Amino acid sequence: MSREATLRILIADDHFIVRSGLVALIQAEPDMKVVAEAADGAQAVTFYAQHRPDLALLDLRMPVKNGNDAIVAIRAEFPQARILVLTAFNGDEDIYKALRAGALGYVLKSATGESLIPAIRAVAAGQPWIPDDIATRLAMRNAHEALTAREVQVLREAARGKANKEIAAALAISEYTVKDHLKAILAKLHAADRTEAVTAAVQRGIIEL
């Protein structure tokens, strides 16, 4: 895309102040224009279909439909969609899930406008944008053994404060199986107990509270 062309952008973030700041930052660029603002992931999917922007700038944690689900939905209908994630979450699993869903770039909200604008230009041009700190986080994920789907389910129930017996009932498995899963979870997350395991899983983006 030439610099003279107008880059049409969709912003999706559930915080009004954040959206307002992004609009001001982006529209200060002579070749950029915000064509739609979504307050949740479902709106992001709807507005993308309506406006067909050159780039969608999405947060991950949003109501109704989270960022990853929105990315999957958009890419299912528009495989060439170019999506840049802008989020406060830097867990290795958060990053992995977003890129796997189809995001082409990942930027933290702690980044400055000076780094966000180049990221928008790169992703809109079809180029990946993975800053060094994000790449390092992503590499860390490969150093950990991944939890199985069932282990994640057990961990989610444990995060709700449920005892082994309650977890077993909720997942229709035996208490012995719950104990085995918890033992594996502690080992994989290098945690001393379930509280530490839950904390580590939340920080990495494996589960949400």
C-alpha positions as CSV (number, residue, x, y, z in Angstrom):
1,M,0.0,0.0,0.0
2,S,1.4,3.4,-0.9
3,R,1.9,6.0,1.8
4,E,-0.7,8.2,-0.1
5,A,-3.4,5.7,0.4
6,T,-5.6,5.8,3.5
7,L,-5.1,2.9,5.8
8,R,-8.6,2.0,7.2
9,I,-8.5,0.6,10.7
10,L,-10.9,-1.1,13.1
11,I,-10.3,-0.7,16.8
12,A,-11.7,-3.2,19.3
13,D,-11.3,-2.6,23.1
14,D,-13.8,-2.6,25.9
15,H,-12.3,0.5,27.6
16,F,-13.6,3.8,26.1
17,I,-10.6,5.8,27.3
18,V,-8.2,3.4,25.6
19,R,-10.2,3.5,22.4
20,S,-10.3,7.3,22.4
21,G,-6.5,7.4,22.9
22,L,-5.9,5.0,20.1
23,V,-8.2,7.0,17.7
24,A,-6.4,10.2,18.5
25,L,-3.0,8.5,18.0
26,I,-3.9,6.8,14.8
27,Q,-5.8,9.7,13.2
28,A,-2.8,12.0,13.8
29,E,-1.2,10.0,11.0
30,P,-2.1,11.6,7.6
31,D,-2.6,8.3,5.9
32,M,-4.6,6.5,8.6
33,K,-8.3,6.6,9.5
34,V,-10.3,4.7,12.1
35,V,-13.4,3.5,10.4
36,A,-15.0,1.6,13.3
37,E,-14.8,1.2,17.1
38,A,-15.9,-2.0,18.8
39,A,-16.5,-2.3,22.5
40,D,-16.5,-6.2,22.6
41,G,-15.3,-9.1,20.5
42,A,-18.7,-9.7,18.9
43,Q,-19.0,-6.1,17.7
44,A,-15.5,-6.5,16.3
45,V,-16.6,-9.4,14.1
46,T,-19.7,-7.6,13.0
47,F,-18.0,-4.3,12.3
48,Y,-15.2,-6.1,10.4
49,A,-17.7,-7.6,8.0
50,Q,-19.4,-4.2,7.6
51,H,-16.4,-2.1,7.0
52,R,-13.7,-4.5,5.6
53,P,-10.8,-2.5,7.2
54,D,-7.2,-2.9,6.0
55,L,-6.3,-3.7,9.6
56,A,-8.1,-4.7,12.8
57,L,-6.5,-3.7,16.1
58,L,-7.9,-6.0,18.8
59,D,-7.5,-6.4,22.6
60,L,-7.6,-10.0,24.0
61,R,-9.8,-9.7,27.1
62,M,-13.1,-8.4,26.0
63,P,-16.7,-9.2,27.0
64,V,-19.3,-11.2,24.9
65,K,-16.5,-12.7,22.7
66,N,-12.8,-12.6,23.7
67,G,-10.1,-11.4,21.3
68,N,-9.0,-14.8,20.2
69,D,-12.5,-16.0,19.4
70,A,-13.0,-12.8,17.5
71,I,-9.8,-13.3,15.5
72,V,-10.9,-16.9,14.6
73,A,-14.4,-15.7,13.6
74,I,-13.0,-12.9,11.4
75,R,-10.3,-15.1,9.8
76,A,-12.9,-17.8,9.1
77,E,-14.9,-15.4,6.9
78,F,-12.0,-13.3,5.7
79,P,-8.8,-15.4,5.5
80,Q,-6.7,-12.5,4.4
81,A,-7.7,-10.3,7.3
82,R,-4.7,-8.6,8.9
83,I,-5.0,-8.4,12.6
84,L,-2.7,-6.8,15.2
85,V,-3.2,-7.6,18.9
86,L,-2.8,-4.7,21.4
87,T,-3.1,-6.0,25.0
88,A,-1.8,-5.7,28.5
89,F,-1.3,-9.4,28.7
90,N,2.2,-10.8,28.1
91,G,1.8,-14.4,29.2
92,D,3.4,-16.9,26.8
93,E,0.2,-18.8,26.4
94,D,-1.7,-15.5,25.6
95,I,0.8,-14.8,22.8
96,Y,0.7,-18.3,21.5
97,K,-3.1,-18.5,21.4
98,A,-3.4,-15.1,19.6
99,L,-0.9,-16.0,16.9
100,R,-2.4,-19.5,16.5
101,A,-5.8,-17.9,16.1
102,G,-4.5,-15.8,13.2
103,A,-3.0,-12.5,14.5
104,L,-0.1,-11.3,12.5
105,G,1.4,-9.1,15.2
106,Y,1.4,-8.7,19.0
107,V,2.0,-5.4,20.8
108,L,1.7,-4.6,24.6
109,K,-0.2,-1.6,25.8
110,S,2.9,-0.6,27.6
111,A,4.5,0.2,24.3
112,T,4.7,3.7,23.0
113,G,2.9,5.2,20.1
114,E,6.3,5.3,18.3
115,S,6.3,1.6,18.3
116,L,2.6,1.0,17.7
117,I,2.4,3.0,14.5
118,P,5.2,1.0,12.8
119,A,3.5,-2.2,14.0
120,I,0.2,-1.1,12.3
121,R,2.0,-0.3,9.1
122,A,3.9,-3.6,9.0
123,V,0.9,-5.8,9.8
124,A,-1.3,-3.9,7.3
125,A,1.4,-4.7,4.7
126,G,1.2,-8.4,5.6
127,Q,4.4,-8.5,7.6
128,P,4.6,-10.2,11.0
129,W,5.3,-7.9,14.0
130,I,6.7,-9.8,17.0
131,P,8.9,-7.5,19.2
132,D,11.9,-9.1,20.9
133,D,10.3,-9.2,24.3
134,I,7.2,-11.0,22.8
135,A,9.5,-13.4,20.9
136,T,11.3,-14.2,24.2
137,R,8.1,-15.0,26.0
138,L,6.9,-17.2,23.1
139,A,10.2,-19.1,23.2
140,M,9.7,-19.6,27.0
141,R,6.5,-21.5,26.2
142,N,8.5,-24.1,24.3
143,A,10.6,-24.7,27.4
144,H,7.5,-25.8,29.3
145,E,5.5,-29.0,28.9
146,A,2.0,-28.1,27.8
147,L,-1.0,-29.0,29.9
148,T,-3.5,-31.3,28.4
149,A,-7.1,-30.2,27.8
150,R,-8.2,-32.2,30.8
151,E,-5.5,-30.8,33.0
152,V,-6.6,-27.3,32.1
153,Q,-10.2,-28.2,33.1
154,V,-9.0,-29.5,36.4
155,L,-7.0,-26.4,37.0
156,R,-9.9,-24.1,36.2
157,E,-12.1,-26.0,38.8
158,A,-9.2,-25.7,41.3
159,A,-9.0,-22.0,40.6
160,R,-12.6,-21.7,41.7
161,G,-11.7,-23.1,45.1
162,K,-13.2,-26.5,44.6
163,A,-11.9,-29.5,46.6
164,N,-10.8,-32.6,44.8
165,K,-14.2,-34.3,45.4
166,E,-16.0,-31.3,43.9
167,I,-13.7,-31.2,40.9
168,A,-14.3,-35.0,40.4
169,A,-18.1,-34.5,40.5
170,A,-18.0,-31.5,38.1
171,L,-15.9,-33.3,35.5
172,A,-17.4,-36.8,36.0
173,I,-14.1,-38.4,36.9
174,S,-12.8,-40.1,40.1
175,E,-11.0,-38.3,42.9
176,Y,-7.9,-40.5,42.2
177,T,-7.9,-39.2,38.6
178,V,-8.1,-35.6,39.9
179,K,-5.2,-36.2,42.2
180,D,-3.1,-37.6,39.3
181,H,-4.0,-34.6,37.1
182,L,-3.0,-32.2,39.9
183,K,0.3,-33.9,40.4
184,A,1.0,-33.6,36.7
185,I,-0.1,-29.9,36.7
186,L,2.2,-29.1,39.6
187,A,5.2,-30.7,37.9
188,K,4.6,-29.0,34.5
189,L,4.1,-25.6,36.1
190,H,7.0,-26.1,38.6
191,A,4.5,-25.2,41.4
192,A,4.7,-26.3,45.0
193,D,0.9,-26.3,45.5
194,R,-2.3,-25.7,43.7
195,T,-2.4,-22.0,44.7
196,E,1.0,-21.4,43.1
197,A,-0.1,-23.5,40.1
198,V,-3.2,-21.3,39.6
199,T,-1.1,-18.1,39.9
200,A,1.4,-19.3,37.4
201,A,-1.3,-20.4,35.0
202,V,-3.1,-17.0,35.2
203,Q,0.2,-15.1,34.6
204,R,1.0,-17.2,31.6
205,G,-2.5,-17.0,30.2
206,I,-3.4,-20.7,30.4
207,I,-6.5,-19.9,32.4
208,E,-8.5,-16.8,33.2
209,L,-10.1,-16.0,36.6
